Amino acid sequence: MTDKVSPLVTLGRRIMVLGLTNSGKSTLTVALARRLGVPAIHLDQLRHQPNTNWQERSDAEFVALHDQAILAEEWVIDGSYSKVMPQRLARATGIILLTDSLVTRYRRYFVRTLFQKHRAGGLEGGQDQLNWKMIHWLWHTRNSIGKYQEVAANSGLPHLLVNNRQELDGLYRNWGLTRS
């Protein structure tokens, strides 16, 4: 993130929050939505069934829920899901990219799974359990921020890259955001 943060207004009223797993996307989405007075949409909640340990909905159901959600006039949406990203990009007015160190993202995963049953972006019913699939996913995607940077750069939309907790804290301060 640059020393001079762009005003929040430059990102418009339909903001995509992209980034690596456990980088703070859902918490930022809630804070931005509250600040802007727009709906917060968590793609993980559309992709997965409530009251489960992240059991996925069918592809058709997920795409239908996603496509309905992006029709709203205003929103902040977190999550990547490349399969449905083109239609989301077509409606978005700005992008925020989040990343952090792998160690920090693992720590967040363990804390949220073991201690935060009710958290931003979590599934209704909060049945999270530690699983090797997620531990492997964090490792497998540890260097993936480049693909999201490329998406943002090629989109022609205003965008901002936030590289770590210090930069994220600065964004919260500069934009008057609060964590719930």
ABEGO torsion letter per residue (X at the ends): XBABBBBAAAAEABBBBBEBBGAGAAAAAAAAAAAAGBBBBBAAAAABBBGBBGBBBBAAAAAAAAAAAAABABBBBBEAGAAAAAAAAAABABBBBBBBBAAAAAAAAAAAAAABABBBGBBBGGABBBBAAAAAAAAAAAAAAAAAAAAAAAAGBBBBBBABAAAAAAAAAAAGBBBX
